[in-house]
Amino acid sequence: MATSAGGSKKRSKAERPTLGSASREVILIEIGPDRVKYYVLKAFLTHYSQYFNKSLNGPWKEAEDRKIALPDVEPTVFNIFVNWLYTQAMPKSRSAWFRVSELSWNPYETTKDLDLLMIKAYIFGDRFATPRFSQLVLDQFASHNICNGDTPWYSNIIYAYDNLSASNVMLKLLVDLHSHFWDVDHDDEKEPDGIQDQLPRAFLLSVMRKQTKMISDLEDKSAKEHLTACSYHEHATDEGRKECQKRIKDSQCIYCEENSASESDEDE
């Protein structure tokens, strides 16, 4: 059916609610087993999340009570989401991630804790149908690890495989990072004894396939893979992908502007 020029746009193209109009209705969201209370603007929740849009605009108890309980979500993760919801910006540094999330800083396990926080934030976006948020988290996780040549911690790999579908792009990224950057010294770091035995079979098989391909590509320099955040984007057009790849050609660390153009959070 045709739509008039003055008709409503599709949801994905809808304009962000103004702060004035959004301020007229708030939703109480209780997070974690301690039921930490967050009063969040309904208009922003329903604009960015299909999950919250259905829960708060349908014939459900949550819509009637204007309250949602998420006892299995951690406040540190929800803090990252709420900050993005209002600012449309992601933290730009390690210290900013810890500050915004209110996660305690452990100088001896900073990388492990930060990676797990990012993975949990990504899982939150995936679970609650907030694709824009998930993509920005994935961009930062990819760029952070690629820039530093970091191998994912085994415990974080296990957590991701336990909470994401087998085809999820985050799992592909974890396989790629391990295949490109792992060395034997990594196993001397502070991982629990025997944790290698707990690694998912699907992960190990994927690493085997990936490393086999990497070995065969050594003979063909044109096939050599250079990891960037763009490697894990789903571009709508070939032109968008080519423009993204052109921007990041000289730097593995730059974020994809097509997917992260609205980021404006200040660095620390």
N, C-alpha and C positions, 0 to 999 in steps of 0.2 A: 504494500500500500504506500502511495506517495506521501511525502510529508511536506507541508507548506514551508516557505522560507522562514516564517515566524514560529515554526514548530519547535518542540524541545529537542535538544541534542541527545545523542546516545550518552549513556552514563559515563563511559570512559572519556568522553570529550567534555563533560559538564564542567563548568567553571567552579573553582574553589569558592565555598561560601564566604561571605564577608564576615569579619569578626563581629560586627554589630548584629547581624541577623543570627549568627551562630550562638551568640551569648544568651539567647532567650530560653534555651533549654539545656540542662545538663543531665548526665547519666552518672549514677553511682556505680563504680566498678570496684569490686573487692578482690584484691590480689593476694594469692598465696594462702597457706594454712592459717596465717595470723590475720587474714582478711584486712589487709592494709587498704584504706579507703582512698580512692581517686575520684574526683568529680571532674568529668570530662565532657566537653561540648559535644552534644549528640550530632550536630550537623557535620562536624569534622569526622567523627567516627564512621558515620554512614556514607559519607562522601568517598572515603578512601578504602573502606573495607566492605566487601560484599557480605562477609559473615555478620558484621555488626548491622549492616543495612537490613538484612533479612530478620535478624533477631529483634531489632528495635522498631521495625515498621510492619511486622506481621502480627498474626493472632496468637502471640506467645506471652507467657507470663512476664518475661523480661521487659517486653514493650509496655505492658500494663503497669508493672511496678517501677519501671525506669531504673532497674538495678540488674547487674550481671555479676555473678560470682565466678571467678576463675582460680580455684584453689591450687591448681597445678602449675600456675605461671609464677615465676619469681619476680619480685619487685624490681630487681636490677634490670631485668629484661624489659619490663613494662616501662621503666623510666626512659630507656632508649627510645621506645616506640612513641611515648607521649611527647618527648622532646621533638622528635621528627614530625609528629602530627601537627604541632603548632608552628614549628619553625621551617619545616620542609628542608632541614639541613641535618647532616650526619656529623658526629664528632670527627675532627680531622687529625687527631694525634692520639697516642696511647694514653697520655694523661687526661685528655678530654673524654675519652671513653670511660675511664674510671670515674672521673668527676661527674659526668652526666648520669651514669648508671648508679652512682653511689656505692660501687663495689669497693671493698677494702683493697688497698694496694699492698701486694706482697712482692717486694723487690726480687725475691728468689724465684718466683714463678709467674712473673709478669706476662711473658709470652703465652704460656699455657693458659692462664686465666683469661687473658684478653681474647685468645682464639676461641675458647669455649663460650665466652660471652657473645661473641659475634655469631657463632654457630647457633646458639640458643635464640638470638635475635632473629636470625634468618628463619629458623624453624617456626618462631612465632608468626612471622609474616606469611609463611607458607600455610600454616594451620588456619590463620584467620583471614585468609584471602586478601592480602594486602600486597599485591605484586610489586608495586612501586617501591615500597619499603624493603621488601626482600631483595630486589635487584640492587639497591644502593648498598645494602649490607654486604651482599656478595661481591660487589665491586671493591669495597674497602678490604674485605677479607682476602680477596685475590691479590690486590695490589700490595697490601701489607706483607703478605707471605712471599710473593714473587720478588719484591724489592730486596727483602732480607735473605732470600734463599732458604726460607725456613721449611723444615719438614713437619707435617702435622703430628701432634702428639697422639700416641696410640689410644689413650683414653678418650680423646676428643673424636677420633675416627669412630670408635665403638659407639659413642653417644650419637653421632650423626647418623650412622647406619641403623641404629635402634629407633630413630625418630623421623626418618625421611623415606619416601618411596624409592624403590630400586632405580628408577629412571631419573631421579632428581639431579640437576646439574651441579649442586654442591658436592655430591658424591664423586662425580667426574673430576671436579677440581681437586678434591683430596687425593684421588688416585694420581692425577697429574703432578701435584706437588711432591708426593712421595717418590714417584718415579724419577723426577728430575733432580731432587735435592737430597734424598736420603744417602747417608753413608754410615759405615759401621760404627763410627764414634757416637752417632745419635743414640744407640742402644746403651751407652754408658751414662746417659743423662738420667734425671730423677724420674724414672717410670717404675711402677710397681713390678716386682719380680713376677715373671710368668705371664705378663700382660700380652706378650706377643701371641701366646696360645689362644687368647680370647678374640683376636682379630677376626672379623667376619670373613667367611669363605669367599663371599662375593667380592670383597675388597682385594683379597690376595690374588684371585683369578684375574681381576681387572688389572692389577699391577703387573702380573706376568705378561698379559697381552700387550700392555702399554710398553713395557721395557723391550719386548721382542720387536715391536714396531720401531722403537727408537734405535735399536741396534741395526736394523735393516736400513733405516734412514741415514745412518752414518756414511753410507756409500753414495748417497745422493744429497748433496748439500742443498739443493733446491727444495727438498722435502723436509729439511730440518725445522723443527717446531720451536717457535719462540712464544713462550707463555706471556699473555697480557690479560688484563681484566676483560678485554673485548672477546677473548676466546670463549667466554661463558655468557655472552649476550645473545638474545634472540632478536635480531634486527628485522624490522618490518619489510625492508627493501634491500636489494643488493647495493643500491647507492648509499644507503645509510651505513651498511657494513664497510664499504670501501672508504667512506669519509672517516669513519671511526678508526680504521686500521691505519689510515694515512696520518691521523693525529698522533697515534701512539707509536709510529714506526721507529722513532729515535729514542723512545723511553719506555721501559717496561712498567714504569710506576704511575704513569698518568691515568686518570680515570676517564671513562668514556663520556664525552660531553653530551652525547645524545641521550644518555640515561641519567646523567648527573648534573644537568645544566642548572638546576635550582639550588645546588648546594652552596651555602654561603656562611657556614659556621666558621668562626675564627680559629686559627691554629693556636696552640699553647706552646 
